[in-house]
Structure formats: structure tokens, C-alpha cells
Amino acid sequence: MMSFIKGNKILLTTGLAALSSLALTGIYFFLKRKKTEVLNKWLEKYALFIEEKIKQSNYTLNLEIAAYIVNFLNEVEEHFFLQNYPEVEADRIASLPNNCSDNKDMNTSTTILKGDEKVYNELLIKTMEIQNQIFNEACNFLEERFNHKMVDVKNVIEASTKKSGNAEWNKLCYNCKFPYRKEDLPIIDTKSLRKLYLDFGEAFRLNKEAISNEIKNTKKNPYNKETYMLNIYNIKYRGKDSFKQLNNFSDKYLDALIDNDSELKNDNVIINMKEKIRKMMNDED
């Protein structure tokens, strides 16, 4: 299923088996877990929106609804992770090499040596373990909420992509997202946002190239697949963590910030960069 849900599940299922020997502290976190599964107000509105979509379709699934559900699943996974393990992300960001933040607002559980590569990699493995469990819990949560099995969502996606290719699915998955509330968006001026978005686009390109190289390596050297999968996760999270460390907000808000800026949403340079990022996300040439 996760080949359609940002590829996360494939990486987890192939990489975790060999990485399990490295995850010496993961069980502790599962035992410690509070297991809170409460949606915030925005996610609750998102869920109600999807429920209305399902009702309008006579309680049947279609590709558009599947796209909304997949994007909602990603948000729920992140929410459950931060709700139950806020210290893991905070510690991971705090341990980033070349850490330049003072972490005043970070909910770190311990004092961490800044720029500790070993600690960062250990926390990355811990993150992967937790996410693997949270993915299953989030899927169960959505199945109960929407009264549709995730395997049915998968089947709708596969039926479409086998028949018509990935273009329609990619477009829907990119566009079918419930808008963030303006009051939840970070505050940043137009000039700074423009530079940040262009810098993000370049960094995204470099990370995409690095991940593509690791994927090629898995095909050339299948016996080292687990190592390459860990490298892919390292590239992915290092990019996101570095962005959050430097800017104190998640890169997931960038498009919403652009769309809510009257000047930048009509800026041709930004429009072109946004399209480039979309194509890179969907592996389009």
C-alpha cells in the first residue's frame, strides 16, 4: 500500500528486519508509550470533510476520496507521533550535526551533545521503529472512522494506475489536501519567504538526486539493501530536520504560505519552482 503513500511502508518493511539488531532502545519507547489518539480541531474538520465526501459518493470510494484519505493518513501519522513522542523529534533535531539552534523551544527529554552524528542516527532508527507501529495504528483509526478498509483504498488506487498510469493519481494526491488554517501558519515576511522557498526547492532537488542514487544502489547491490534504505531515511529526515531547525516550522507549510501570499502566488519564478517541486515529488521528467 505504501508504494502509493509516499513510499514509506516499502522502506520500512525492507529495512527494519536488518536494522532490528541496531534498535536496542526501541522496546523501551513502546512500553513507555501513552498511546493517545485524539485529533486536534483541524484534523477533526479534515475527517468530517472526508466523511461528507464519502456520503456524497453514496458511501463508495473513488480516486479523489482515496487521495484525501492518503493525505489525511500522513497528517494523522505525524500527529500521533508528535502527540506521543514529542521528545524523539526534539532530540533528533537537537542532535543534528552543525546544529545552530539554541533549542529554547524544544521539548527535549535529555541534554544532547549538539552535532552528534551517532546520536542522530540512533534517534533516526528509533523514529523508524515508532513510525512503523504508528502507521498501523493510524490505519486502524482511519478504518474505524471512515468505515472503509485501507486495502480498499489501495485497490482503488491500483485499479486506476494499472489502467491509466500514475498521472491522474499523482495530480489528485498533490492537490486533494484539506487547507491549513491561516492561524496555524507560521509568520514570515514576503521577501524572506520567497528566498526560503527557492532555497528549499534547490535543497529538495539535491536530496531527490541523492535518494535516486541510493535507490539505484539497491538495485545494483541488493545484498546491501538495508544500508541503502537507512541512507534514504537519513537523507529524507536530515532535510526535514534541518529545515525545522533553521526555521522553527515544518516545510509542509511552505505551499500554504505561498498560496496565502498575494504577491508570491503570482510570482512566475515561484510558480515555476513550485511546479518543479511537484514534478520531482511525482518522479516526472
C-alpha positions in Angstrom: 0.0 0.0 0.0 2.7 2.5 0.9 4.0 2.5 -2.6 1.1 4.9 -3.0 1.5 6.5 0.4 4.9 8.3 -0.2 6.8 5.0 -0.3 7.3 4.9 3.5 5.9 1.4 4.1 8.2 -0.2 1.4 11.2 1.3 3.0 10.2 0.3 6.5 9.3 -3.3 5.7 12.6 -3.9 3.7 14.8 -2.1 6.1 13.6 -2.8 9.6 14.4 -6.5 9.6 18.1 -6.0 9.3 18.1 -2.8 11.4 16.4 -4.5 14.4 19.7 -5.6 15.8 20.7 -1.9 16.0 17.5 -0.8 17.7 18.4 -1.6 21.3 16.2 1.0 22.9 13.0 0.8 20.7 11.2 -1.6 23.0 11.6 0.8 25.9 9.7 3.5 24.0 6.9 1.2 23.1 6.5 0.2 26.8 6.7 3.9 27.8 4.1 5.0 25.3 1.0 6.8 26.5 -0.9 5.8 23.3 -3.0 8.9 22.9 -5.1 9.1 19.7 -7.0 12.3 19.9 -7.4 14.5 16.8 -6.9 18.3 17.0 -9.6 20.6 15.8 -8.1 20.9 12.3 -7.8 17.2 11.8 -11.3 16.7 13.1 -12.6 19.1 10.5 -10.5 17.3 7.9 -12.1 14.0 8.9 -15.6 15.5 8.7 -14.8 16.8 5.3 -13.8 13.3 4.1 -16.9 11.8 5.7 -19.0 14.3 3.7 -17.2 13.3 0.5 -17.9 9.6 1.2 -21.5 10.4 1.9 -21.8 12.3 -1.4 -20.4 9.4 -3.3 -23.1 7.1 -1.8 -20.5 5.6 0.6 -18.3 4.3 -2.2 -14.6 5.1 -2.7 -13.2 6.8 -5.7 -9.8 8.0 -6.6 -10.4 11.6 -5.3 -11.5 10.3 -2.0 -8.6 7.9 -1.9 -6.2 10.9 -2.3 -7.8 12.8 0.5 -7.6 9.7 2.7 -4.0 9.1 1.9 -3.0 12.7 2.7 -5.1 12.6 5.9 -3.3 9.4 6.9 0.0 11.2 6.6 -1.2 14.0 8.8 -2.6 11.6 11.4 0.6 9.7 11.5 2.6 12.8 12.1 0.0 14.0 14.7 0.1 10.7 16.6 3.9 10.7 16.6 4.2 14.2 18.0 1.4 13.6 20.4 3.0 10.6 21.9 6.7 11.0 21.3 7.5 14.8 21.1 10.9 14.2 22.7 12.1 11.9 19.9 11.8 14.6 17.2 13.1 17.3 19.5 16.1 15.2 20.5 16.7 14.2 16.9 16.7 17.8 15.7 18.9 18.8 18.7 21.5 16.2 17.8 21.8 17.3 14.1 25.4 17.8 13.0 26.2 21.5 12.6 23.3 22.3 14.9 23.0 26.1 15.0 19.8 26.4 17.1 19.7 27.0 20.9 16.6 24.7 21.2 14.9 27.1 23.6 11.5 25.9 22.4 12.5 22.2 22.0 10.8 19.7 24.3 14.0 17.6 24.6 14.0 14.8 27.1 17.7 14.9 27.8 20.7 17.1 27.4 22.2 16.1 24.0 25.5 17.0 22.5 24.9 19.2 19.6 26.2 17.9 16.3 26.4 14.3 17.5 26.2 12.1 14.3 26.0 8.9 16.3 23.1 10.1 18.4 21.3 11.4 15.4 21.5 8.0 13.6 20.3 6.2 16.7 17.3 8.5 17.0 16.6 8.1 13.3 16.3 4.3 13.8 14.1 4.9 16.8 11.9 7.2 14.7 11.6 4.5 12.0 10.6 1.9 14.6 7.9 4.1 16.1 6.6 5.2 12.7 6.2 1.6 11.7 3.9 1.0 14.7 2.1 4.3 14.3 1.4 3.6 10.7 -0.6 0.5 11.6 -2.4 2.3 14.4 -3.3 5.2 12.1 -4.6 2.9 9.5 -6.8 1.1 12.1 -8.0 4.6 13.3 -9.0 5.6 9.8 -10.7 2.3 9.1 -12.9 2.7 12.1 -13.6 6.4 11.4 -14.5 6.1 7.7 -15.8 2.5 7.7 -13.5 1.6 4.8 -10.6 -0.8 4.9 -7.2 0.7 3.8 -6.9 -2.3 1.5 -10.0 -1.0 -0.3 -8.2 2.4 -0.7 -5.2 0.6 -2.1 -7.4 -1.4 -4.6 -9.0 1.8 -5.9 -5.6 3.4 -6.4 -4.1 0.3 -8.1 -7.1 -0.2 -10.4 -6.7 3.4 -11.7 -2.9 3.4 -12.0 -2.9 0.0 -13.8 -5.5 1.2 -16.3 -4.3 4.8 -16.9 -0.9 5.2 -15.4 0.2 7.3 -12.4 -0.6 10.8 -13.8 -4.1 11.2 -12.5 -3.3 9.7 -9.1 -0.2 11.9 -8.7 -2.2 15.0 -9.6 -5.0 14.2 -7.2 -2.6 13.2 -4.4 -0.8 16.5 -4.8 -4.0 18.7 -4.9 -6.5 16.8 -2.7 -5.5 18.2 0.7 -7.5 20.0 3.3 -6.2 23.5 3.6 -4.3 24.5 6.8 -5.9 27.2 8.9 -4.3 30.6 8.4 -3.9 31.0 12.2 -1.8 27.8 12.3 0.6 29.0 9.6 4.0 30.5 10.7 4.5 34.2 10.3 7.1 35.2 7.7 7.5 38.2 5.5 7.2 38.0 1.7 10.9 38.7 1.0 12.1 36.0 3.4 9.5 33.5 2.3 10.5 34.0 -1.4 14.2 33.3 -0.6 13.3 30.4 1.7 11.1 28.7 -0.9 13.7 29.0 -3.7 16.4 27.7 -1.3 14.1 24.8 -0.3 13.5 24.0 -4.0 17.2 23.6 -4.6 17.7 21.6 -1.5 14.8 19.4 -2.4 16.4 18.8 -5.8 19.7 17.8 -4.3 18.0 15.4 -1.8 15.9 13.9 -4.6 19.1 13.2 -6.6 20.8 11.7 -3.5 17.8 9.4 -2.9 17.6 8.4 -6.5 21.3 7.4 -6.3 20.6 5.3 -3.2 17.7 3.6 -5.0 20.0 2.7 -7.9 22.5 1.3 -5.5 19.8 -1.0 -4.0 19.3 -2.5 -7.5 23.0 -2.9 -8.2 23.8 -4.3 -4.7 20.7 -6.0 -3.3 22.7 -7.6 -0.5 23.3 -4.1 0.9 19.7 -3.0 0.5 19.2 -2.4 4.2 22.1 0.0 4.4 20.8 1.9 1.4 17.3 2.1 2.9 18.8 3.6 6.0 20.7 6.1 3.9 17.4 7.1 2.2 15.8 7.7 5.5 18.8 9.7 6.7 18.6 11.9 3.6 14.9 12.4 3.9 14.8 13.2 7.6 18.0 15.2 7.7 16.5 17.6 5.1 13.2 18.0 7.1 15.0 18.3 10.4 17.5 20.8 9.1 14.7 22.9 7.7 12.8 22.8 11.0 15.9 23.5 13.0 16.7 26.6 11.0 13.2 28.0 10.6 11.3 26.6 13.6 8.4 25.3 11.5 7.8 22.3 9.2 8.4 22.5 5.4 4.9 21.1 4.9 3.5 24.6 5.4 5.5 26.2 2.6 2.9 25.8 -0.2 0.2 27.1 2.0 2.3 30.1 2.9 2.9 30.8 -0.8 -0.8 30.4 -1.6 -1.7 32.8 1.2 0.8 35.5 0.0 -0.9 37.8 -2.6 2.4 38.7 -4.2 4.2 35.3 -4.2 1.3 33.2 -5.5 1.5 35.3 -8.7 5.3 35.4 -8.9 6.4 33.5 -12.0 9.7 32.4 -10.5 7.9 30.9 -7.5 5.2 29.3 -9.7 7.9 27.7 -11.8 9.7 26.4 -8.7 6.5 25.1 -7.3 5.9 23.1 -10.5 9.4 21.8 -10.5 9.0 20.5 -6.9 5.6 18.9 -7.8 7.2 17.1 -10.7 10.1 15.9 -8.6 7.7 14.7 -5.9 5.9 12.7 -8.6 9.0 11.5 -10.4 8.1 13.3 -13.6 10.6 14.4 -16.1 
